[in-house]
Amino acid sequence: MDFGVVLQTNPPASRTVHLAKLAEQYGFSTAWTFDSHLLWQEPYVIYSKILAETHRIKVGPFVTNPATRDWTVTASIFATLNEMYGNRTICGIGRGDSAVRVTNGKPVSMSELRESIHVIRELANSRSVEYKGSQLQFPWSKGSELEVWVAAYGPMALKLTGEVGDGFILQLADVDIAAWMIKTVRDAAEAAGRDPMSIKFCVAAPMYIGDDWSHMRDQSRWFGGMVGNHVADIVAKYGMHGTVPDALTDYIRGREGYDYNSHGKADNDHVDFVPDEIVERFCILGSADQHIQKLKQLADLGVDQFAGYLQHDNKEETLRVYGETVIPAMSEHITAKA
């Protein structure tokens, strides 16, 4: 298992760069960022600065979408960064949430998502692709490499991920739900004739090192609200007791809308419907030993990367403890199982 960190590109940009550099120093492999150009600063500009001031860490959106930018523009950004700094980019993608909803847009269809993954991946891997009736290729791109990891919750998105994704992004750290979703993606991959084990699995959730459980829960409750947006879409399509686990859908009964101006913020004031139990199940909180215990369970399910959100008031300390204690312990655990 390797480790990523998920940052918001709040000003000043130098703060985002600092946290990415710190993450690299503590052994994290990937610096992900939110990608909502109205809510936060433009991440792709900041990626260039991060890559210029680091040595090995990869960067990428968590997650982008096919609606905000032309797909060829997205691919060009990755191919350009790869030419400048080596192949140190990765693309997380979904149907679209905050970046499109804040402008009263809607998530794209599954077919659009599928096609965009193909176009972005081919172009950003220096290959030719058909797009809008034309055969396109970047004449200046040689040897660029990009994996596209798909964020998904619902049955159709999970099936698509298994069929075409290089990786699967699950934005919650509930062990039981993760087990169900990983199996669903692997089954879809096998049905499509792919090697189920070739897909990389990333679980993402707030990580907070501390001992004040009330404070840690309050700092992380926003995450249940964010996940609730996607769950609400699933419930609208499949009902409360559809094809996804009840543990994922039951808690949103008290949800009364969502303000994207507070999206991903610890002081989000409209997530009271998220109970303490869900915060603890969806996030990784507590001492280093408590983090390690849950991460071992996820690793044993086949999770390849844990990406920790740092939208709270204990960023540097959490990174330090991960670098000095959690990541080394998990390396030993993985080595022992090999």
C-alpha positions, 0 to 999 in steps of 0.5 A: 500500500502506498499513500496519497494526500488530498489537498484543497487549493486554497490561497495562498498557493504556496501553502498547497505547494508546502504541504505537497513538499512535506508529504513527499518528505514523509513518504507519500507517493501522490499529491492529489487536489480538488478540481473545482475552478470556482471554489478554489484556485486552478490546480493545474497551474499549482501542479507545475510549481509542486513538480518543480520543487519536488523529486518523485511525488506524482500530482493529479486531480481528485477528481476532474470531470469531462464537463468543465474542460475540453477533453483534449485540453485536459490531456494536453495539460498532463502530457505537457507536465509529463514532458516538463517533469517526467511521468509524474501525473495521474488523473482521477475522474468522475461524472462531475460534482462541485465543479459542475453543480456550482454552475447549476450543471449536471454530472455527465452521462456514463457514456460521456464519462467512458468516452472521455476516459478513452480520449484523455488516456490515449492522447496523454499517453502519446497515442492517436485517438478519434475525437469528434470525427477527427483522428488526433494526436499530439505531435510534440508528445513522446513517451508520456504516460498517464493512468486514469482512475475512476471515482464511483459509488453507484452500480453503473459507475462501478461497472464502468470502472471495472470495464475501463478504469486503470484504477478505482477511487472510493471516497470513504474508508468503511471496510465493509462498504469497501469490500463490497465495492472492490468485489463489484469492480473486480467482477465487472472487470472479469466480465469484460475480459480484463484481469481483475487484479490489474485495477488499482484500488484507492480508498480516500478519507479524512485522516486525523491523528489525535485523541479528542474524538469529539473534535476530530469528528467535528473536523471531519463531519464535512466528509459525510456531507460530501459523500452524501451528495453522491449517495443522494443521486444513488437513492434517487435512481435506485431507492433507499434499499437498492443494489448498494449497501444500506450502510451507505444510504440510510444515513442521508434520511435527514439530509436537507440540501447542500451548499457548495460554498462550504464544500470540503470545509471543516466548518461546514454548517449544514452536515448535522445530519451526519451521525458520529457513527458514520464519521468514524466509519467513513474516516480514519481517526485517532492514534497512530495505532488506530490508523494502522489497525484500520489501514491493515484491514483495507490493505488486506482487502486489496487496497493499493493506496490510501489517500488522506484528506487534510481539510482540518486543523492538524495537517502538519502533525498528521503528516509527521505521524504518518511519515514517522510511524504509520507508513513504516508500519504499513510497509512492514505489514505488506512485506510480511504478507508478501 
